[in-house]
Amino acid sequence: MYKLTTLKNGVRVVTQYISHVNHTSAGLYIGSGSFDETRKNNGVAHFLEHLVIEQGHLSGAGQKLLELGYPGTAYTTYDHTAYQFLVPGRYLTLAVRALATMVKDENYSNALLTQERATVLAEYDNHCADLASVQEEVIKRALFPKGRLGLNPIGTEKNIRTMPLSFMQAFKRRHYVSENMVLVAVGRVKHEHMVKLAEKHFGDLPQQAKPEAHSPSSLVTGKSHTVDFPSRRVQLNVLLAWERKGGEDDAVLLWTHILHTRLYKRLREQLHLIYNVEVEVIDHDDYTAVHISTPVRPEDYKTALKEVKAVVKATAAGVSLSEFQAAQNTAILKIRDRARTLTETMDALAGAQLDDTSYQTVAEEINDLHGVTLRQLHKVARRVVRTVKPTVIAIGPVDKIP
């Protein structure tokens, strides 16, 4: 269980005590990311993250931790930016002080800006060469062509090359504010001690409200997209996306397991297309998507697409009780495996992050899956198949598709 305290200026302090670990993870989470950008400044949150973490390593507590062998790490997503230190408990004060300095310091030199611009460009090049990264970006851009969810956190090459320092400074002043910060510590740390450290190092920040949330992006479905990518195979992606509805998440999850089993048998056993088939649920506050993905030879692309659509349609026509029970068992086994992995990670890394799948929630997740009925699954599958137009994305040597 975790504890939460909100300082007078709005900074939230969260701790989770774990007695059997030697290290403590201290992190600062800013509730802003690429969703708070526009096409003009897309990539600013990620570029700023680079400046903040590297500046933090140049002096003071951050430099001391770096010399001791405990450098900070950072990442940016569409909805938040995170800075973290994994340290022995005796260095927790140094970690909190370093995080506070990162937030308050805005004196970024031109040399640092040039250095990190080159680093981000290299990261962008790696992103463009990685099929999984390209796939994730293309999916978001296809579903939200005009919305903020379609923006890639890393930004565009043009923006990375030309973005001035003033963009990063303006973003930081607007979003790195007290009510948009969460200070987290996980490990052998007492909540009261962490609150005192927070008050000392973050308590002097002026109280400032979190920026207003943006309206949800408009979901666009039913389109076909092709993206050229250097590969011998074409990555076929079929997405069924719809505005999220409450109470159906578990039924959707079981449906994906049934889809995966049927697609595997159809593509591999009957058509002898020896490729991996992946079916996953993409969950978001505003939408749900079932994502089917498989690499195929260009000459097999049209056949595979036809069969995927046929299998999806067939599940809406009916699912047997034995299929349904097998899907429940598979989903429950995956939950238990995830909990086992979490336990091993917490033992090895001192619980570096809070995770929704904890000891307390495993039983609840399993009970929720047991509570789904075959009728509920049929209802969801039929509604989605009848009302949602599939989005199709081909990534690879698309000029070779017959």
C-alpha positions as a printed NumPy array, in Angstrom:
array([[  0.   ,   0.   ,   0.   ],
       [  1.185,   3.522,  -0.683],
       [  0.776,   6.735,   1.307],
       [ -0.005,  10.163,  -0.107],
       [  0.54 ,  13.641,   1.312],
       [ -0.034,  16.935,  -0.514],
       [  2.207,  19.844,   0.463],
       [  0.747,  23.325,   0.964],
       [  1.9  ,  24.385,  -2.505],
       [  0.255,  21.393,  -4.188],
       [  3.236,  19.067,  -4.688],
       [  2.087,  15.491,  -4.014],
       [  4.358,  13.096,  -2.131],
       [  3.795,   9.351,  -2.556],
       [  5.692,   6.554,  -0.816],
       [  5.52 ,   2.794,  -0.693],
       [  7.455,   1.054,   2.071],
       [  9.184,  -2.218,   1.15 ],
       [ 11.141,  -3.715,   4.022],
       [ 13.198,  -6.369,   2.243],
       [ 15.117,  -4.154,  -0.224],
       [ 18.348,  -2.213,   0.157],
       [ 17.833,   0.482,  -2.464],
       [ 15.235,   3.213,  -2.794],
       [ 13.775,   4.585,  -6.001],
       [ 13.18 ,   8.327,  -5.846],
       [ 11.358,   9.88 ,  -8.766],
       [  9.718,  13.102,  -9.839],
       [  6.795,  12.881, -12.252],
       [  5.573,  15.871, -14.239],
       [  2.016,  15.446, -15.508],
       [  2.784,  16.735, -19.002],
       [  4.177,  15.257, -22.2  ],
       [  3.604,  15.306, -25.939],
       [ -0.172,  15.598, -25.408],
       [  0.526,  19.15 , -24.219],
       [  2.361,  20.07 , -27.417],
       [  1.337,  21.344, -30.829],
       [  2.72 ,  20.402, -34.225],
       [  4.868,  23.532, -34.073],
       [  6.664,  22.541, -30.869],
       [  6.217,  18.747, -31.037],
       [  9.15 ,  17.172, -29.216],
       [  9.673,  20.039, -26.768],
       [  8.843,  17.962, -23.66 ],
       [ 11.321,  15.252, -24.655],
       [ 14.059,  17.741, -25.621],
       [ 13.533,  19.56 , -22.301],
       [ 13.83 ,  16.241, -20.452],
       [ 17.314,  15.804, -21.955],
       [ 18.389,  19.286, -20.865],
       [ 16.991,  18.826, -17.354],
       [ 18.632,  15.475, -16.624],
       [ 22.007,  16.413, -18.124],
       [ 22.077,  19.799, -16.39 ],
       [ 21.298,  17.972, -13.156],
       [ 24.42 ,  15.852, -13.567],
       [ 26.718,  18.871, -13.953],
       [ 26.719,  20.199, -10.401],
       [ 25.538,  19.777,  -6.835],
       [ 23.74 ,  16.66 ,  -5.617],
       [ 23.227,  15.268,  -9.12 ],
       [ 26.938,  15.437,  -9.863],
       [ 27.711,  13.797,  -6.524],
       [ 25.357,  10.885,  -7.264],
       [ 26.895,  10.506, -10.72 ],
       [ 30.374,  10.298,  -9.179],
       [ 29.111,   7.689,  -6.71 ],
       [ 27.783,   5.583,  -9.599],
       [ 24.084,   6.414,  -9.292],
       [ 23.159,   8.491, -12.363],
       [ 19.636,   9.679, -12.902],
       [ 17.39 ,   8.382, -15.667],
       [ 14.483,  10.029, -17.454],
       [ 11.796,   9.415, -20.05 ],
       [  8.883,  11.224, -21.709],
       [  5.516,   9.823, -22.765],
       [  2.41 ,  11.433, -24.208],
       [  1.04 ,  12.323, -20.745],
       [  3.98 ,  12.615, -18.339],
       [  7.72 ,  13.118, -17.938],
       [  9.723,  11.243, -15.294],
       [ 13.084,  11.693, -13.566],
       [ 14.396,   8.9  , -11.347],
       [ 17.297,   7.9  ,  -9.118],
       [ 17.846,   4.393,  -7.752],
       [ 20.08 ,   4.773,  -4.697],
       [ 20.965,   3.17 ,  -1.366],
       [ 18.753,   4.544,   1.386],
       [ 21.57 ,   6.678,   2.814],
       [ 21.62 ,   8.723,  -0.418],
       [ 17.889,   9.457,  -0.537],
       [ 18.435,  13.045,   0.627],
       [ 20.918,  13.599,  -2.202],
       [ 18.416,  12.203,  -4.716],
       [ 15.584,  14.465,  -3.548],
       [ 17.911,  17.48 ,  -3.56 ],
       [ 19.043,  16.627,  -7.105],
       [ 15.437,  16.338,  -8.315],
       [ 14.573,  19.709,  -6.789],
       [ 17.591,  21.346,  -8.436],
       [ 16.547,  19.924, -11.805],
       [ 13.128,  21.513, -11.499],
       [ 14.382,  24.929, -10.443],
       [ 17.417,  25.345, -12.712],
       [ 16.849,  27.022, -16.109],
       [ 20.411,  28.071, -16.914],
       [ 21.065,  25.851, -19.902],
       [ 24.185,  26.743, -21.859],
       [ 24.438,  26.847, -25.64 ],
       [ 27.02 ,  24.069, -25.423],
       [ 24.529,  21.839, -23.563],
       [ 21.789,  22.703, -26.059],
       [ 24.043,  21.751, -28.994],
       [ 25.146,  18.555, -27.283],
       [ 21.617,  17.397, -26.503],
       [ 20.298,  18.378, -29.912],
       [ 22.794,  15.917, -31.405],
       [ 21.802,  13.288, -28.837],
       [ 18.081,  13.666, -29.568],
       [ 18.716,  13.516, -33.319],
       [ 20.628,  10.262, -32.832],
       [ 17.74 ,   8.948, -30.773],
       [ 15.352,   9.982, -33.541],
       [ 17.453,   8.094, -36.115],
       [ 17.353,   4.975, -33.921],
       [ 13.599,   5.405, -33.567],
       [ 13.143,   5.537, -37.348],
       [ 15.228,   2.373, -37.775],
       [ 13.215,   0.372, -35.232],
       [ 10.113,  -1.319, -36.635],
       [  8.279,  -1.467, -33.294],
       [  8.799,   2.257, -32.702],
       [  7.682,   3.154, -36.221],
       [  4.649,   0.887, -35.85 ],
       [  3.578,   2.563, -32.607],
       [  3.964,   6.033, -34.109],
       [  2.093,   5.177, -37.309],
       [ -0.792,   3.641, -35.38 ],
       [ -1.307,   6.784, -33.311],
       [ -0.988,   9.015, -36.346],
       [ -3.5  ,   6.887, -38.253],
       [ -6.087,   6.906, -35.461],
       [ -5.578,  10.576, -34.546],
       [ -4.369,  12.358, -37.7  ],
       [ -5.316,  15.814, -36.423],
       [ -5.166,  15.314, -32.664],
       [ -2.471,  15.578, -30.015],
       [ -2.476,  11.821, -29.42 ],
       [ -1.039,  11.486, -32.915],
       [  2.101,  13.402, -31.905],
       [  5.232,  11.356, -31.287],
       [  6.945,  12.298, -27.968],
       [ 10.365,  12.321, -29.645],
       [  9.186,  14.998, -32.093],
       [  9.949,  15.512, -35.776],
       [ 13.401,  15.801, -37.323],
       [ 12.67 ,  19.381, -38.413],
       [ 11.589,  20.439, -34.914],
       [ 14.581,  18.778, -33.267],
       [ 17.002,  20.55 , -35.601],
       [ 15.435,  24.005, -35.302],
       [ 13.742,  24.224, -31.901],
       [ 15.103,  27.218, -29.927],
       [ 15.891,  27.151, -26.222],
       [ 13.041,  29.583, -25.592],
       [ 10.536,  26.826, -26.486],
       [ 11.911,  24.548, -23.745],
       [ 12.033,  27.351, -21.182],
       [  8.436,  28.378, -21.914],
       [  7.225,  24.763, -21.65 ],
       [  9.045,  24.314, -18.35 ],
       [  7.595,  27.48 , -16.795],
       [  4.083,  26.425, -17.794],
       [  4.172,  22.727, -16.915],
       [  6.866,  22.217, -14.256],
       [  4.628,  23.699, -11.587],
       [  3.78 ,  22.579,  -8.075],
       [  0.312,  21.138,  -8.695],
       [  1.611,  19.21 , -11.709],
       [  4.34 ,  17.379,  -9.758],
       [  4.363,  14.042,  -7.943],
       [  7.404,  13.112,  -5.849],
       [  7.634,   9.345,  -5.357],
       [  9.821,   7.12 ,  -3.188],
       [  9.637,   3.324,  -3.14 ],
       [ 11.76 ,   1.156,  -0.867],
       [ 12.79 ,   1.134,   2.781],
       [ 11.675,   4.724,   3.335],
       [  9.339,   6.149,   5.946],
       [  6.619,   8.386,   4.629],
       [  7.133,  11.05 ,   7.289],
       [ 10.831,  11.316,   6.419],
       [ 10.077,  11.706,   2.717],
       [  7.494,  14.409,   3.432],
       [ 10.077,  16.354,   5.462],
       [ 12.586,  16.112,   2.613],
       [  9.922,  17.273,   0.168],
       [  8.982,  20.238,   2.327],
       [ 12.624,  21.245,   2.636],
       [ 13.532,  20.99 ,  -1.063],
       [ 10.195,  21.519,  -2.85 ],
       [  8.246,  23.534,  -0.295],
       [  9.634,  26.849,  -1.538],
       [  8.135,  26.394,  -4.997],
       [  5.264,  28.85 ,  -5.516],
       [  1.828,  27.295,  -5.657],
       [  0.759,  27.163,  -9.27 ],
       [ -2.18 ,  25.348, -10.792],
       [ -1.813,  22.498, -13.26 ],
       [ -2.434,  23.616, -16.868],
       [ -5.91 ,  22.897, -18.169],
       [ -6.354,  19.506, -19.795],
       [ -6.835,  19.404, -23.54 ],
       [-10.002,  18.037, -25.087],
       [ -9.814,  14.417, -26.301],
       [ -8.518,  13.793, -29.806],
       [-11.064,  12.789, -32.442],
       [-10.787,   9.117, -33.343],
       [-10.608,   8.303, -37.068],
       [-11.122,   4.705, -38.242],
       [-11.675,   2.781, -41.461],
       [ -8.679,   4.166, -43.363],
       [ -5.834,   2.255, -45.034],
       [ -2.216,   3.391, -44.708],
       [  1.085,   2.239, -46.185],
       [  4.526,   3.114, -44.84 ],
       [  7.716,   2.229, -46.673],
       [ 10.278,   0.562, -44.401],
       [ 13.495,  -1.355, -45.256],
       [ 12.47 ,  -4.95 , -44.604],
       [ 11.928,  -8.233, -46.41 ],
       [  8.518,  -8.581, -44.786],
       [  5.431,  -6.4  , -44.644],
       [  4.111,  -5.784, -41.129],
       [  0.332,  -6.109, -41.429],
       [ -1.622,  -4.202, -38.773],
       [ -5.39 ,  -4.33 , -38.372],
       [ -6.939,  -2.116, -35.699],
       [-10.466,  -2.068, -34.364],
       [-10.725,   1.145, -32.336],
       [-13.722,   2.703, -30.628],
       [-14.587,   5.211, -27.932],
       [-14.104,   3.529, -24.603],
       [-17.117,   2.14 , -22.778],
       [-17.108,   1.263, -19.103],
       [-17.45 ,  -2.288, -17.872],
       [-16.269,  -4.129, -20.989],
       [-12.465,  -4.204, -20.57 ],
       [-12.334,  -7.806, -19.332],
       [-14.65 ,  -9.069, -22.078],
       [-12.459,  -7.341, -24.682],
       [ -9.354,  -8.951, -23.172],
       [-10.863, -12.44 , -23.434],
       [-11.969, -11.719, -26.993],
       [ -8.366, -10.92 , -27.973],
       [ -7.219, -14.295, -26.628],
       [ -9.827, -16.058, -28.761],
       [ -8.827, -13.994, -31.794],
       [ -5.18 , -14.887, -31.245],
       [ -5.911, -18.631, -31.047],
       [ -8.082, -18.626, -34.161],
       [ -5.682, -16.468, -36.184],
       [ -2.736, -18.646, -35.222],
       [ -4.54 , -21.774, -36.382],
       [ -5.878, -20.156, -39.554],
       [ -2.667, -18.469, -40.748],
       [ -0.142, -21.087, -39.643],
       [ -1.928, -24.422, -39.695],
       [ -4.362, -23.982, -42.567],
       [ -2.637, -21.446, -44.842],
       [  0.916, -22.423, -43.837],
       [  1.918, -18.783, -43.351],
       [  4.629, -19.347, -40.765],
       [  4.575, -15.991, -39.017],
       [  4.036, -14.795, -35.489],
       [  0.596, -13.348, -34.813],
       [  0.12 , -10.834, -32.019],
       [ -3.21 ,  -9.581, -30.69 ],
       [ -3.251,  -6.945, -27.965],
       [ -5.577,  -4.456, -26.345],
       [ -4.54 ,  -0.804, -26.457],
       [ -6.241,   0.945, -23.541],
       [ -6.56 ,   4.686, -23.168],
       [ -8.763,   6.983, -21.131],
       [-10.785,   7.876, -24.224],
       [-10.575,   4.871, -26.526],
       [-10.007,   1.116, -26.744],
       [ -8.357,  -0.652, -29.659],
       [ -7.803,  -4.289, -30.56 ],
       [ -4.521,  -4.476, -32.472],
       [ -3.745,  -7.474, -34.681],
       [ -0.233,  -7.603, -36.098],
       [  1.685, -10.134, -38.166],
       [  4.699,  -9.999, -40.534],
       [  4.003, -11.513, -43.953],
       [  5.72 , -11.831, -47.301],
       [  4.575,  -9.147, -49.728],
       [  2.958, -11.785, -51.943],
       [  0.952, -13.111, -48.953],
       [ -0.251,  -9.692, -47.767],
       [ -3.677,  -9.651, -49.415],
       [ -4.436, -13.235, -48.422],
       [ -3.435, -12.593, -44.809],
       [ -5.523,  -9.413, -44.632],
       [ -8.551, -11.237, -46.022],
       [ -8.185, -14.044, -43.493],
       [ -7.718, -11.672, -40.544],
       [-10.942,  -9.875, -41.424],
       [-12.746, -13.199, -41.838],
       [-11.61 , -14.516, -38.46 ],
       [-12.657, -11.291, -36.702],
       [-16.084, -11.485, -38.309],
       [-16.451, -15.157, -37.408],
       [-15.91 , -14.511, -33.693],
       [-18.91 , -12.199, -33.739],
       [-20.992, -15.038, -35.168],
       [-20.211, -17.3  , -32.257],
       [-17.664, -18.56 , -29.723],
       [-17.861, -21.992, -28.124],
       [-17.91 , -22.496, -24.378],
       [-14.632, -24.444, -24.529],
       [-12.948, -21.541, -26.399],
       [-14.258, -19.102, -23.835],
       [-13.002, -21.156, -20.878],
       [ -9.592, -21.637, -22.524],
       [ -9.322, -17.865, -23.002],
       [-10.152, -17.288, -19.33 ],
       [ -7.468, -19.773, -18.235],
       [ -4.859, -18.202, -20.536],
       [ -5.626, -14.682, -19.31 ],
       [ -5.424, -15.766, -15.657],
       [ -2.086, -17.504, -16.233],
       [ -0.695, -14.307, -17.776],
       [ -1.807, -12.276, -14.748],
       [ -0.049, -14.712, -12.423],
       [  3.096, -14.644, -14.576],
       [  3.054, -10.848, -14.498],
       [  2.726, -10.864, -10.723],
       [  5.628, -13.324, -10.459],
       [  7.76 , -11.098, -12.692],
       [  6.84 ,  -8.083, -10.572],
       [  7.946,  -9.903,  -7.422],
       [ 11.299, -10.821,  -8.977],
       [ 11.808,  -7.254, -10.23 ],
       [ 11.039,  -5.742,  -6.838],
       [ 13.524,  -8.105,  -5.203],
       [ 16.226,  -7.246,  -7.744],
       [ 15.657,  -3.537,  -8.273],
       [ 14.057,  -2.387,  -5.043],
       [ 10.684,  -1.769,  -6.643],
       [ 11.761,   1.022,  -8.963],
       [  8.211,   1.942,  -9.93 ],
       [  4.72 ,   1.603,  -8.566],
       [  2.756,  -0.944, -10.563],
       [ -0.988,  -1.475, -10.826],
       [ -0.402,  -5.221, -10.85 ],
       [  0.577,  -5.704,  -7.216],
       [  0.01 ,  -8.415,  -4.67 ],
       [ -3.274,  -6.787,  -3.641],
       [ -4.759,  -6.576,  -7.14 ],
       [ -3.954,  -9.999,  -8.595],
       [ -6.89 , -11.711,  -6.914],
       [ -9.189,  -8.869,  -7.924],
       [ -8.118,  -9.077, -11.58 ],
       [ -8.683, -12.828, -11.61 ],
       [-12.119, -12.447, -10.021],
       [-13.045,  -9.86 , -12.661],
       [-12.154, -12.301, -15.437],
       [-14.183, -15.048, -13.776],
       [-17.089, -12.611, -13.696],
       [-17.228, -12.236, -17.49 ],
       [-19.896, -14.333, -19.192],
       [-19.9  , -15.801, -22.673],
       [-22.936, -13.673, -23.439],
       [-21.039, -10.49 , -22.532],
       [-18.169, -11.46 , -24.808],
       [-20.569, -12.143, -27.689],
       [-22.237,  -8.787, -27.138],
       [-18.946,  -6.875, -27.299],
       [-17.651,  -8.777, -30.342],
       [-20.872,  -8.317, -32.286],
       [-21.128,  -4.628, -31.53 ],
       [-17.521,  -3.93 , -32.499],
       [-17.663,  -5.953, -35.718],
       [-20.931,  -4.323, -36.778],
       [-20.087,  -0.722, -35.928],
       [-16.287,  -0.322, -36.154],
       [-14.532,  -0.043, -39.488],
       [-11.074,  -1.629, -39.347],
       [ -7.992,   0.533, -39.834],
       [ -5.359,  -1.244, -41.93 ],
       [ -1.665,  -0.313, -41.871],
       [  1.075,  -1.919, -43.97 ],
       [  4.689,  -1.218, -42.986],
       [  7.554,  -2.492, -45.118],
       [  8.358,  -2.897, -48.839],
       [  4.868,  -1.769, -49.81 ],
       [  5.842,  -1.334, -53.472],
       [  6.134,  -5.132, -53.649],
       [  2.565,  -5.789, -52.513],
       [  0.734,  -7.192, -55.555]])
